[in-house]
Amino acid sequence: MVQARDICKAFNGNEVLKRVSLDIHKGEVMAVIGPSGSGKSTFLRCLNHLEVIDSGSVVVEGQTLVRTNAQGQAQYAPEAQMRAILRRMGMVFQGFNLFPHLSVIDNITEAPMVVKGLTREQIMPKAQELLRKVGLLEKADAYPARLSGGQKQRVAIARALAMEPDIMLFDEPTSALDPELTGEVLRTMRQLAEEHMTMLVVTHEMGFAREVANTVVFMDQGALIEAKPARAFFEDCSHPRIRSFLDNML
Ligand SMILES: Nc1ncnc2c1ncn2[C@@H]1O[C@H](COP(=O)(O)OP(=O)(O)OP(=O)(O)O)[C@@H](O)[C@H]1O
């Protein structure tokens, strides 16, 4: 469903992604792990155009977001086509990125109203259902500043889901949270996984990678070193670089 091929990305001559290729299939929950600075977040951000790639291709549900042209340069789809493709991907950030001046419910209804042209009345039942799903219906009228980090992140997940994406991209969704608040966010993500949402999750949470992900991807120094079913990844891993990373993490 999402095919990334030979993604290259440099910042000021610093090659951060070196021909990274990955397929994410419908219903798959993929955890991307690896040392700090290995390029995990950059890769995720390249998938949905938060970073502009230097070369490579990204195809979402058969639609080409970006490809490499004959001159070897990345060429993005025309604006309207690109927007339609990007709408298929929901994104959850480490820092939540909620609109501080909007209530919880308005954070959720904003994009469907602005982007899809729905009325508030049309989107409201769905928004309330999503808030119920993440356990925050009673906070509908609260403002983000009054929420805990875990609650903010659950609102951010509901907000992304309101656009009915085909795939959810999570960029270290629990890294900014106090340890006692990570569980509630991981539970929401586990619930999504059980509902077969396609998910790509950059994470330092080995418990999530081990217990919830179907596939674990290991990145190091801008390269994809391994992509394996989660159980095999943790049980049979013999790659010395991965072994030493896991020994430090677990
Ligand atoms: N906008 C940017 N400008 C310059 N360098 C950047 C930028 N974004 C990322 N980098 C660099 O790219 C490299 C990879 O960063 P990235 O955040 O993708 O790593 P990561 O594996 O997600 O790390 P972490 O686990 O610490 O979040 C790092 O060396 C980082 O400093």
The ligand as a MOL file (V3000), in Angstrom:
LIG
                    3D

  0  0  0     0  0            999 V3000
M  V30 BEGIN CTAB
M  V30 COUNTS 31 33 0 0 0
M  V30 BEGIN ATOM
M  V30 1 N 16.0370 19.7540 9.4910 0
M  V30 2 C 17.2620 19.2350 9.6680 0
M  V30 3 N 18.3620 19.9240 9.3520 0
M  V30 4 C 19.6020 19.4000 9.5040 0
M  V30 5 N 19.8250 18.1530 9.9900 0
M  V30 6 C 18.7720 17.4260 10.3240 0
M  V30 7 C 17.4220 17.9110 10.1890 0
M  V30 8 N 16.5650 16.9440 10.6110 0
M  V30 9 C 17.3300 15.9020 10.9940 0
M  V30 10 N 18.6420 16.1860 10.8270 0
M  V30 11 C 19.7690 15.2860 11.1060 0
M  V30 12 O 19.4970 14.0560 10.5010 0
M  V30 13 C 19.9620 12.9840 11.3090 0
M  V30 14 C 18.8590 12.0120 11.5320 0
M  V30 15 O 17.8830 12.6330 12.3670 0
M  V30 16 P 16.5080 11.9110 12.7300 0
M  V30 17 O 15.7450 12.8360 13.6290 0
M  V30 18 O 15.8490 11.4430 11.5020 0
M  V30 19 O 17.0310 10.6590 13.5610 0
M  V30 20 P 16.2270 9.6620 14.4970 0
M  V30 21 O 16.7460 8.3110 14.2050 0
M  V30 22 O 14.7730 9.9000 14.3660 0
M  V30 23 O 16.7560 10.1350 15.9400 0
M  V30 24 P 16.0180 10.1610 17.3620 0
M  V30 25 O 15.7490 8.7410 17.7330 0
M  V30 26 O 17.0350 10.8090 18.2760 0
M  V30 27 O 14.7920 10.9990 17.1980 0
M  V30 28 C 20.5390 13.6120 12.5660 0
M  V30 29 O 21.9390 13.7090 12.4240 0
M  V30 30 C 19.9020 14.9740 12.5920 0
M  V30 31 O 20.7240 15.8960 13.2550 0
M  V30 END ATOM
M  V30 BEGIN BOND
M  V30 1 1 1 2
M  V30 2 1 2 3
M  V30 3 2 2 7
M  V30 4 2 3 4
M  V30 5 1 4 5
M  V30 6 2 5 6
M  V30 7 1 6 7
M  V30 8 1 6 10
M  V30 9 1 7 8
M  V30 10 2 8 9
M  V30 11 1 9 10
M  V30 12 1 10 11
M  V30 13 1 11 12
M  V30 14 1 11 30
M  V30 15 1 12 13
M  V30 16 1 13 14
M  V30 17 1 13 28
M  V30 18 1 14 15
M  V30 19 1 15 16
M  V30 20 2 16 17
M  V30 21 1 16 18
M  V30 22 1 16 19
M  V30 23 1 19 20
M  V30 24 2 20 21
M  V30 25 1 20 22
M  V30 26 1 20 23
M  V30 27 1 23 24
M  V30 28 2 24 25
M  V30 29 1 24 26
M  V30 30 1 24 27
M  V30 31 1 28 29
M  V30 32 1 28 30
M  V30 33 1 30 31
M  V30 END BOND
M  V30 END CTAB
M  END
